Amino acid sequence: MKQMSLFDEPTIVLPANYYPEFLNKEEADELYQHCQQLQWQQNQIRMLGKTMPVPRLECIYGDEGCDYLYSKSVLLKPLPWTDALAKLRDRITATTDYNFRIVIGNQYRSGQDSIGWHNDSESSMGLNPAIASISLGSVRKFQIKPIGGKPTDFWLEHGSLLVMLPGCQSTHLHQVPKTNKVVSTRINLTFRPHVGGKR
Ligand SMILES: O=C(O)CCC(=O)C(=O)O
């Protein structure tokens, strides 16, 4: 399995690993088709006293009871694993040695869909979670920066796997910014641990 650290420049060390061809094209195309059948929702988020639509569609699958609350406002309740998502989860675990109990999907319908600077530090994931992120469809810019530092840009390819390693969420922020370029749909699947739910 080809694995690279995200950047070869010796001055930039990121707590993440990138596997550009984790899925081959045929596997990635098939998974993309599967993901189009998932139960995508338009959730609402409350920020600065206002309620607004989350600027992307979301879905969640996982172990029973592993609810996921983010930004103290959006509660995601997992549906049971599909066979394809469970198979993918096990394959990521076999490669990375990390275990996952939920997968949250993000669907970016156009360049106007996005996710702003944030870290994923919800206590339901436990301390120092590893988060594994599969990208499908259109390539979008992904940015990551140390808290208080400068961002580094890169592009997550169809079929790639990005693993944000334990500790990454405490030291770094990441985002997928809006773009005015014409881009078609991108689907992202983030596999995460969870400390609750039924075992
Ligand atoms: O779409 C991506 O690559 C990033 C998704 C993300 O940051 C998140 O789900 O927290």
The ligand as an ORCA input file, in Angstrom:
! r2SCAN-3c Opt
* xyz 0 1
  O     -14.656     16.858      3.642
  C     -13.591     16.744      4.208
  O     -12.574     16.333      3.659
  C     -13.465     17.179      5.655
  C     -14.664     16.829      6.509
  C     -14.496     17.330      7.902
  O     -13.679     18.160      8.183
  C     -15.354     16.821      8.964
  O     -16.273     16.024      8.714
  O     -15.137     17.200     10.133
*
